[in-house]
Amino acid sequence: MSTNYQPSNAFSFLSKGWRDVRDSADADLRLMKDRANSFKNLATSFESEIENFLNSTAPAFSVPAISSPPPAEIEFVKRLQPKLSEFRRAYSSPDFSKKVLEKWRPSAKIRIDLSAIKNAIVSEEFGDGIVDFERGIKGRRLSFWEGFKGEIESESETRVWEPIRVLKTRIKEFEKHSSFKNSEFLEKLKSSLKSMYKEPQESKEVPPLDVPELLAYFVKQSGPFLDQLGVSRDTCDKIVESLYSKRKNQFLLQSLSGEESSLLGNGNINDELDLRIASVLQSTGHRYEGGLWTDHAKQDLSNNERHVAIVTTASLPWMTGTAVNPLFRAAYLSQSKKQKVTLLVPWLSESDQELVYPSNLTFTSPEEQEGYIRNWLEERIGFKADFKISFYPGKFSKSRRSIMPVGDTSQFIPSKDADIAILEEPEHLNWYHHGKRWTDKFNHVVGIVHTNYLEYIKREKNGALQAFFVKHINNWVTRAYCDKVLRLSAATQDVPKSVICNVHGVNPKFLKIGEMVAAERELGQKAFTKGAYFLGKMVWAKGYKELIDLLGKHKADLDGFNLDVFGSGEDAHEVQSAARRLDLNLNFQKGRDHADDSLHRYKVFINPSISDVLCTATAEALAMGKFVVCADHPSNEFFTSFPNCLIYTTPEDFVAKVKEALANEPYPLTPEQRYKLSWEAATQRFMEYSELDQILNKENDSAKSGRDKGRLIGKSASMPNLSELADGGLAFAHYCLTGNEFLRLCTGATPGTRIFDKQHCKDLHLLPPQVENPIYGW
């Protein structure tokens, strides 16, 4: 019988190992020790296989056609069993490895007959690579053994190899019985011997990609870009499915493992296409090293120190959401020791400060404004927040009523701290951003959408046309500059890479007011002595138009209803004139802080606004234990779980909810409801939805992702991401367009915002732009 026998290959392996003795004797000793253990395992495995076959074929020996004396195969097995036991004992002997190591331990002079190794290797194969059992195994093994053993006793040699010699003889004798050559027992024995030594499977050739598959993958990766052109995702999926037909999966299933193939049973055409592309790239050995627009010069994380930079578009003392909420976010993120936090806010020249900050409050230096910000914050949170405050130059736009960044905002975060960026209002920050791409400088960029700009723009002249362009520009910049985008509510624009989550909390001071009110009510005291009020900046878009329309339409139904209105703003005169013209019972007062003592005793907060993304005043009123009457709108979805939030759907329903709130007492907040409104809970939601919890715990996440992705082909390392290439192209195009002052002005940019001026250089101690960029252009 001619076959490939495993011990012969084992000694071939040893011969190669001895070739390396000249380089490392220690490595040879380890290989010999492992080989000795493999002989022990081989003897044990072989004996167990024979025993299993004896048990499985026992009924075959009772066939009546076989007469006594006992058949030859039974006699063969009986004679074979003692030899197997002897074979096992020989290789299981604890002295076997010891004697081998004693004889082969490196000495001062290593005397090896290399000619014996050469002869053993040359005689390994005969003909077309088939080893002759008698000559190949026996001759090669003895010459090899004698060449290396040298002085090993002949008694040990006979004791070690005698079982193998007897085993070969018995097998040949057994094969000579032609009547049993085709017996079931013999076939099982042969299959068992083959299973003990499996030839390595030849790698299956992966079929190359064809044109429809390439087109399908191109359409799939271009989905976000096509979405901006008006082609829906469903349409893209149908195109991909039509190009990449089901029958193509046959090639993929052949080239993947059984477990990977089973994962494709769900019929997800995108997953099938990804695995098909990955399998082809993996078969070629290709690895994707980065895109055309990718800049790999990012922060080195070898020291395991993480940095979070929060960039926002406003700053105290301007009491707006983008000034207050990022400040609280920085304070609560800094409580964790896992990362250092920097808050980057705009610095305005003195002339702009007079236009923006209330009560003619101005600052002569960034250090003075930083002191004001920290004092305001510590009075409200009750602890000292350990984070850094930095400033970047900004200019106030009267037409947009907002602060626009000047120059490259990203340069004000040092490269050594450029790890994680949180862009508060990413579309606003990047409309006219002309500088380094955020995702190139930072390892992870998260955008938080605060404002429903489309709703505001639609109220202006030619609002529909303007909103159309702004919508696509917002998609453009958020896709090009962010890795992840969080939308506070569904009232915002659906931008690429976005999810919906309220990551804002309320000032802890409002929760303390709510606790005080609840304590008074428990003592039987009357906590609320006043009726209803409305609070907000006095501009039409902040809900004043809806409020006057509702009260004017149902003036008779709300007879005797009085509403106190607190607010100041550009439209104050027009709003008050409209209320007087309709003879509404509105008592207008100047704007004030919602936590002011004069507002504690009001029981009902009215908020009919449908332009807000997430009304901070609504959350504050709920935290103080008040009723809130608000519209059925996506911006109020987060508050619907609170029993004190009364949602109306129609003008008639508005009247009913107002009467209900005035006639009843609010429910006390439970501890769970208070926590849901807190900044601790908001920070926890932010860490989860922005994926920062995974990024900051990179080691644990890497282990988990390794387990999850181990079943499939590693696509990220083996193939390019066309979506990233497209994002880089969009960022480069945006950089080129925003570098031209004429184009900037045509699209509504504030003059002088491409580079900072001398006043900013003086206030922030910056080098003039001509010094930093001697040749400054596109």
Summary of the structure (lengths in Angstrom):
residues: 778
radius of gyration: 39.9
end to end distance: 79.7
largest distance: 124.3
contacts: 2297
relative contact order: 0.08
helix: 56%
strand: 10%
